[in-house]
């Protein structure tokens, strides 16, 4: 099964389906990533915050895959926003990953209530890393429309990606539209609402119709909307089933029925970017 590559506005491409390692304990990460590679995944999404970059790097080293075959994303931790910390923590990420560059580096959260509200300097430093060749592309995560507008207006540099919470219970269409307005792509984190949508009656009915699981139906909904997804699991069978998204399609009615499950802000599962100001100890 071939995963489509999507074009980024900086000329790079990104696989539309990836493997996420959020909340996978370090001791389980290498085995899970190796299983993902065996299944066919070539896009790995990690972060400084996750504490498992080293194990991701070990899996890459042991995979036998050429570096150019693998798309690697990592993200800046919330306590590393000052320019000097962006640079030093990024170098540490490269060391842990065992790489000389990553494909994509993201600001994990805008943190508007910290650093005197200055995430623009953070963004400028990310761009410097890209220009130095340490990362092919740079983007953001959890940026609301006003956050996006500000960094673009003040720097003239547009992120290629905005990674935001999106799932059938929280379509997050305002942030999606603002991201598209700037020519950036959306990556959907928590694409199955931390598992909450798996027992949904509408998804189950559609899953029965197409002979798929509710998880596959939810992930396929994302794919057909043009979002990038990276489901995570440590279960080999689920890693495989999450990859099997490109040999079936949902029709317009099925897509619309899933979209109607949106609960607006009541559907949000994670922190709100405007108030998320948690700094690691």
N, C-alpha and C positions, 0 to 999 in steps of 0.2 A: 504494500500500500504506500502510495506516494503522498507526502504532506506538501501542500502548496506553499510556495514562497511568496510573501507579500513584499511589495516595493516600499522602501522607506524614502522620504524626500531628500535624503542626503546621498542617494545612489546605492546604498546597501540594500540587502534583502534580509528577511527574517522568516523562519518557518512559522506557519500559522498555529501549529500545535507544538507545545513543548512539555517538558516534565518539570513540575515544581517540587521543591524540597522544603517548603515551609513546614515547620513543626515535625520534621523527620529528625529523630535524635541522631547526633553525630555517629554513634556506633552502628546505626542502621543505614546511613546515607550511602556509603560506597556500594553496598550490595544492591540497594534500590536503584541507584543510577546505572550500575552495570546491567541490571535487568532491563531498565528503560532503553539503554543502548542496544541490547540484544533484541528488543522488541521492534526497534526502528526509530525511536526518538533521536533527534540530533540537536535539540534545543533544550538547554538546561537553565532554569531560573533559580538563582540563589540570592543571598544578601548577607551583608556583614552582620545584621541583626540575627540571622538564623543560626549562626555559630557552627555551620557545617561546610564552609568553603574549602577547608583542608581536605575533607573527605570527598567532596565533589572533585577536587583536583586529583586525588588518588584514583578515583574511578576513571577520569579522563586518561590518566597516565597508563592505566592497566587495560583500557578498552581496546587498544590496538588500532583505534581510528586515527586518521590524519587530523591534525588540528583544524585544517580548513573545512573539515566535514562537520564540525561542532560549533553551534552558536551558543555562547556563554553570556549570561546576564548576571550582574551582581548590583547591589544597591548600597547607597551611603547610609550609614547608621545615624540616628537622630542626634547623637552627641558629637558628630564629626562635621558639623556644618561650617565652622570657621575655615577660611581658605587653607591655612596651613594644615588643618586636620583633614580636610578633603584630600590633600596631596599625600600626606603620610599614611592615612588609613587606606587609600587606594593602593599605594605601593605594598602595604601589608596584605591586602586582598590578593594582589598578583602573586605575592610570595606564597600565600596559603594555597592558592589555586595551582601554583606551579606553572604559570603562564607568563608570557611577555606582553600580552594584551588581552583584553576582553572585547567581545563584540558590542556590548551595550552596558552602559553604566547609568544608573538612575538615582535621582534624589528620592529617598524612600518616602518621606513625608515633608510637606512644606514648613511645618513647625512655626506658624505665624505668631504664636505667643511667646516664642523664644528668640534669642539673638537679636533683640530689638526689632523683630519682625523682618530682619534682613535675610531673605533667601535668594536675593538677586546676586550678592557676592558669591554665594555658594554655587549658583548656576554659572556664573562667569568662570569660576575655577573648573567646573566640569567641562566647559567648552575648551579651556586651556589644555586639559588632559586629552581631549579629542584631537586638538590641533597638534599635540606632541606625539600622536600616534599610539598612545597607551590604551585607548579605547576607540573602536571604529565609529561608534555612534554614542550620543548622549540623549537622555530623556528624563522624564519625571514620573512620579507615582503619587497618586492621591491628590493631585492638583485640581482645585476647583476653578471655574471660569475666570475669576478675578486673579487668581495666582498665575494662571497661564498668560492672561493679558498683560500682567505687570512684567513678567520676565521678558516677554517678547518686545514690549514697548521700550523697556529700559536697556535691552542688550541687542536687539535685532536678531537674536539667535532663537530659532524655533526648535523645541524638542521633537524628536522623531516619534516618541512614544509617550503616552500617558497611561500608566497602569492604575486602574481604579476598580473599586468594587462594582461588579455587575453580575446579576443573575436573574432568573425569571421573577423573583419576588422583589427585586430592586434593579430596575432597568437603568437608572442613573442617566436618563436621556439628556439632561441639561449639560452635564459634564461631558458626555459623549459628543454632543453637538459642538460644544466649545472646542473640544480636541480636534474634531474634523474640520472646523472652521480654519484652524491654523495649519491644516495639512498633515497633522500627526495621526498615528494609528492608536487605537484603543487596545490595551491588554486588559482582560477581565480577570481580576483575582476573586477568589471564592466563587467560581462559576456555578457551583451547585449549592450555594448558600450554606456552606459548611455541612452539607448533607441534608439540610432541611427540606429541600424540594423532592427528595427521592421517594417520599411517600405521597406526593401530591396526586390527587385523583385525575386531574387533567393530563398530567404527564404520564401517569400509568395507562390511561386509555389510549393515548397516542403511542406509547411504547408497545402496547398490545397490538395495535394496528400495523406497526412497522416491524414487529418481531425483534425489538431491541430492549435494552434496559432503560429505566428512567434516567440514569446518569448519561447514557449515550444520547438520549433524546435532548436533554438539557444542553449538553456540550455541542451537539449538532446545531441547535438553535443559535448558539454563539457563533459557530463557524459560518453559518449562512448569513448572519448579520454583519460579517466582516471583521469580527473581533478576534484577537489572538488569545488562546487559552493554554493553560499549563496545569492540568489536574495533577494532584499528587496522591500517591498511595505507596505503601510498602508491600502490598499483596500482589504477587505475580499475576494472578488471573485478572485483577482489576487494572493493573498497569497495562495489560494486553487489551482489555475491553475498552479502556479509555482511548486507546490508539485507533480502534476500529470505527472511525467516524466518516470515512470517505467512500464507502461503498453503498451508501443509502442517502436519501434526501427527504426532507419534510416538505409537504406542499404548502401553498399559501395559507390555507385554512388552518393547518396545524401550527404554522409559525404564528399566525394571528392569535390563536387560542393561548399559546404560551405567553405571548407578549401581554395579553390581557390579565395575566397573573400578577402584574406589577402592583405593589402596595405602596409605592412612593417611599417617603422617609420611614414609614412603619416597617418596610421590608429590609432596611439597612441592618447588617449584622455586625459590622466593624465600627471603629471610632469615626466620628465626623472629622474631616480634614481641617475644619476651621477651629476645632477645639482640641485636636490631638496634639498634646505637648509633653509627651512622656519621654524623659531622658533616661537612658540606661544608667544604672549606678556604677 
